[in-house]
Amino acid sequence: MLNYTTLTFNNGVTIPQFGLGVFRSEVGEETAQAVQWALEAGYRHIDTAMAYRNEQDVAEGIRRSGVAREEIFITTKCATGDIEKRQALDCFNRSLDNLKTDYVDLYLLHWPVPNYEEAYEVITRLYEEKKIRAIGVSNFQVHHLQNLERLGYLTPAANQIELHPAFQNREVKEYCGEKGIIVEAWSPLGGKDFLLLDHPVLNAIGKKYGKSAAQVIIRWHLQIGNVVIPKSVHQNRIIQNSEVFDFELADEDMAAIRALDTNKRAYWDPERFGTR
C-alpha cells in the first residue's frame, strides 16, 4: 500500500494528494487496465470525466482490482455541453450509472462555460443530498471564482487547472490558497503535447536523488500543496510515478523549478475555451 499523503477540503473531507488521471486514456481496455494496475499498486484516487468517455472503463478497472468502493476516491466532471444545455443533473446521473456507484467523492464543473452558475446550484443540491462528498470546479479563473462568491454560493472545495513547471498558473493558485480552495493539477507533467520529461534542469535534479524527471515534477507538486493526477497507461510508469514519497526536494531545487515558469499554457485558455 502506498504511503500517500492526503489533503483536507474546506468541508473536512480528505482527498489523496496523488492519483491516476485518465484524460486521453483510450476508451475500453486501455483505461480499464490502467485503473486496475494503479489500484493494485496502491493508488486510491482516480480522476475521470464525462467528456473522457471512459467512466465505464474506470468502473471496470475498479471491479477487476477487487478494492472496495469506499476505499477509492473517485472524481468526475460535468461535461461542458450539459452545463450549457442546463442538463447538469442528467449528466451527474449518467456518471453514476457509468461508474456503477451511488455517490461521487468529488464532482467538478469541467469548464466555465455559459450557465455554469446554474449548474453549480444543481451540484450544490446534490452535495446537500449527500450524493457528492465534495463539489468544485475545473479551469476556473479568479473572476469566475469571485462570481460564485458574489452570488453567495458554497465555496468550491477544489479547482482543477492546468499547472506544471512551465505554466505554474500563479494567479489562480495564489487566489485559491487565500480562499481555502485546493488546487488540483491536470497535465502535471506538461501534457501529451508539451512533456517536460527531457528538460535538462529537471533531469539534473533527478540525478541528485536517483529519480526520473517525472518523479521530480510529481514531488514538486506535492511539496507546493497540489493534488497531482499524472496519466499513464503503462504499468511500470504507473508504479514509478507513485515512488515519490521517499524523498524531498531541497529548497534550491524547488527554486530552480519555480524559475522554469514561462506563464504559457500548453492547452486551452478558459477565457476562450476550445482555442490554444
QUIFEN-V665787 format. One record per run of one state. SS is the DSSP state (a for helix, b for strand, c for the rest). FROM is the first residue (numbers start at 1). TO is the last residue. If there is no record, write none. Layout:
SS:FROM:TO
SS:FROM:TO
This chain:
c:1:5
b:6:8
c:9:13
b:14:16
c:17:17
b:18:18
c:19:19
b:20:21
c:22:28
a:29:40
c:41:44
b:45:47
c:48:49
a:50:52
c:53:54
a:55:65
c:66:68
a:69:71
c:72:72
b:73:78
c:79:79
a:80:84
c:85:87
a:88:99
c:100:103
b:104:109
c:110:115
a:116:128
c:129:131
b:132:138
c:139:141
a:142:150
c:151:157
b:158:162
c:163:163
b:164:164
c:165:166
b:167:167
c:168:169
a:170:179
c:180:181
b:182:186
c:187:199
a:200:209
c:210:212
a:213:223
c:224:226
b:227:228
c:229:234
a:235:241
c:242:250
a:251:258
c:259:269
a:270:272
c:273:276
